[in-house]
Amino acid sequence: MQFNANRMLSTLLAALFAVTAVVTVTTPAHAQTVLTVTGPAAAKQGATVNLTISLSGNTATTPAGLQWTLVPPVGTTAQSVAATTAVTGAGKVVACGATNLLCLIYGPNQNIIPNGPIATITARLPANAAPGVTAFTLTGLIAGDKSGQPTAVSSGPAYNLTVLSISDINGDGTVNSADIAAMANQVTAGTCTDDQNGDSQCNLLDVLIVVLRSLGL
């Protein structure tokens, strides 16, 4: 009987350890704070794009303050930066450098920065940006809790923007006869939305420029 009791006890202990092991493996760890930048899928050379900085993560690790640097494509300039209403509602402000796009969000330490969009940045692409895919990334991330201690933070994947030629009037990724016709229509209709040479008007010269670009010139 003693042998059977010992065997039964051993079986129960083994089962208990197995359950404990399963629980240990499957219990999710607290997700750290993740900062991401997003925007439109495509934009033309020289266009203004609206970027959104967003925060996600477990509320147990949500910070009271943040710092990041947005690294845009070469030649891209920031036009404006603003905190979202959720951030201003928490008493926070956003401040960014005029040239380096190093940004801070700070305010009353007792209020955390909520998950979701936290800031919007309006940026202008250079007029001579090379058509194709270009990336915006976040670097230099620092997060702090209400006691001024650092908390874990990481950046999400880079935001990839497809830059289209300014002569790609219909935005289909190629410059061809359809774009020539669309440019001509803007001239005859008096609706100038794709000024090709920067003279603030659309006329025959703009049509001729699109013709040249359709030929790869």
C-alpha positions in Angstrom: 0.0 0.0 0.0 2.9 2.3 0.9 4.4 1.6 -2.6 1.1 2.5 -4.3 0.7 5.7 -2.2 4.2 6.8 -3.2 3.5 6.0 -6.8 0.2 8.0 -6.7 2.0 11.0 -5.0 4.8 10.9 -7.6 2.1 10.9 -10.4 0.3 13.8 -8.9 3.5 15.8 -8.4 4.5 15.1 -12.0 1.1 16.3 -13.3 1.4 19.4 -11.1 4.8 20.3 -12.5 3.6 19.7 -16.1 0.7 22.1 -15.5 3.0 24.7 -14.0 5.4 24.4 -16.9 2.6 25.0 -19.4 1.3 28.0 -17.5 4.9 29.4 -17.3 5.4 29.1 -21.1 2.1 30.4 -22.2 1.7 33.4 -19.9 2.4 36.5 -22.1 5.0 38.9 -20.9 4.1 42.6 -20.6 4.5 44.1 -24.1 6.9 47.1 -24.1 6.0 50.5 -25.6 6.3 50.6 -29.4 6.5 53.8 -31.4 5.6 53.8 -35.1 5.3 56.3 -37.9 2.7 56.0 -40.7 1.5 58.1 -43.7 0.1 57.8 -47.2 1.1 55.0 -49.5 2.3 57.4 -52.2 2.9 61.0 -52.9 4.3 63.1 -55.8 7.7 64.9 -55.9 7.4 68.2 -53.9 4.2 67.1 -52.3 3.2 67.7 -48.6 2.6 64.5 -46.6 0.9 64.1 -43.3 2.7 61.7 -41.0 1.2 60.1 -37.8 3.3 59.1 -34.8 1.5 56.4 -32.8 2.1 54.6 -29.5 1.1 51.1 -28.5 1.9 48.7 -25.7 0.7 47.3 -22.4 -0.8 50.0 -20.2 1.4 48.9 -17.4 4.4 50.2 -19.3 2.8 53.3 -20.9 5.3 56.2 -20.3 4.8 59.7 -18.9 7.2 61.2 -21.4 8.8 60.3 -24.8 11.7 61.4 -27.0 12.3 60.4 -30.6 14.0 61.6 -33.8 12.2 61.2 -37.1 14.7 60.5 -39.9 13.1 61.5 -43.2 14.4 61.1 -46.7 17.2 63.5 -47.7 15.8 66.9 -48.6 12.5 66.5 -46.8 11.5 69.4 -44.6 9.1 69.6 -41.7 6.3 72.1 -42.0 4.5 71.7 -38.7 4.2 69.4 -35.7 1.2 69.0 -33.4 0.1 66.8 -30.5 -3.2 64.9 -30.9 -6.2 65.8 -28.7 -5.6 62.7 -26.6 -2.1 63.9 -25.7 -3.2 67.5 -25.0 -6.1 66.2 -23.0 -3.5 64.5 -20.7 -1.9 67.9 -20.2 1.1 67.0 -22.5 2.8 69.1 -25.2 5.0 68.1 -28.1 8.1 70.1 -29.1 10.4 69.3 -32.0 13.7 70.8 -33.3 13.3 73.0 -36.3 15.9 71.2 -38.3 16.6 67.8 -36.8 13.1 66.6 -36.0 14.1 65.5 -32.5 10.8 65.6 -30.6 9.8 65.5 -27.0 6.4 64.8 -25.4 6.2 65.9 -21.8 3.8 67.4 -19.2 2.4 66.4 -15.8 4.2 63.2 -14.8 1.2 61.7 -13.1 -0.6 61.5 -16.5 0.5 58.8 -18.9 0.7 59.2 -22.6 -2.3 57.2 -24.0 -2.0 54.5 -26.7 -2.9 55.5 -30.2 -1.9 58.5 -32.4 0.1 61.0 -30.3 1.5 63.5 -32.8 1.1 64.6 -36.4 4.0 65.9 -38.6 3.4 67.7 -41.9 6.5 67.3 -44.1 7.3 68.4 -47.7 9.1 66.1 -50.1 11.9 67.7 -52.2 10.9 68.6 -55.7 13.8 66.6 -57.0 13.1 63.5 -54.9 13.9 60.3 -56.9 10.8 58.4 -57.9 10.5 55.1 -56.0 10.2 53.8 -52.5 11.8 55.9 -49.7 11.8 55.3 -45.9 11.0 57.3 -42.8 12.4 55.9 -39.6 12.4 56.6 -35.9 15.7 56.6 -33.9 17.0 57.8 -30.5 13.9 56.6 -28.6 13.7 57.3 -24.9 10.7 56.7 -22.6 10.3 57.7 -19.0 7.8 56.9 -16.2 6.3 59.3 -13.7 9.3 59.0 -11.4 11.8 60.0 -14.2 13.0 56.4 -14.6 13.6 54.9 -18.1 11.1 52.4 -19.4 11.5 50.0 -22.4 10.6 51.4 -25.8 11.2 50.3 -29.3 10.4 51.5 -32.8 8.1 49.7 -35.2 8.9 49.0 -38.8 10.1 51.8 -41.1 7.4 53.7 -43.0 7.9 53.3 -46.7 6.5 55.9 -49.0 6.3 55.5 -52.8 7.4 58.8 -54.4 5.7 59.4 -57.8 7.0 61.6 -60.6 5.3 65.0 -60.6 4.4 64.3 -64.2 2.5 61.1 -63.2 -0.8 63.1 -63.3 -3.1 60.1 -62.7 -0.8 58.5 -60.0 -0.6 55.1 -61.6 3.2 54.8 -61.3 4.1 55.6 -64.9 4.2 58.7 -67.1 2.6 58.1 -70.5 0.0 59.4 -72.9 -2.7 59.3 -70.3 -0.8 61.8 -68.2 -0.2 64.0 -71.2 -3.9 64.1 -71.9 -4.7 64.8 -68.2 -2.2 67.7 -68.2 -3.8 69.1 -71.3 -7.2 68.8 -69.7 -6.0 70.9 -66.7 -4.8 73.6 -69.1 -8.0 73.8 -71.1 -10.3 73.5 -68.0 -8.3 76.1 -66.0 -7.8 73.7 -63.1 -4.1 73.8 -62.3 -3.3 71.1 -59.8 -0.1 69.8 -61.3 2.1 72.7 -62.2 5.2 71.2 -63.8 7.7 74.1 -63.8 6.8 75.9 -60.6 5.5 79.1 -62.2 2.1 78.8 -60.5 0.2 78.3 -63.7 -0.6 75.5 -66.1 -0.2 76.1 -69.8 1.4 74.6 -72.9 4.8 74.5 -71.3 3.5 72.1 -68.6 2.1 69.8 -71.3 5.4 69.8 -73.1 7.3 68.9 -69.9 5.0 65.9 -69.3 5.6 64.8 -72.9 9.4 64.9 -72.3 9.1 62.8 -69.1 6.9 60.3 -70.8 9.9 59.7 -73.1 12.2 59.4 -70.1 13.9 62.7 -70.8 
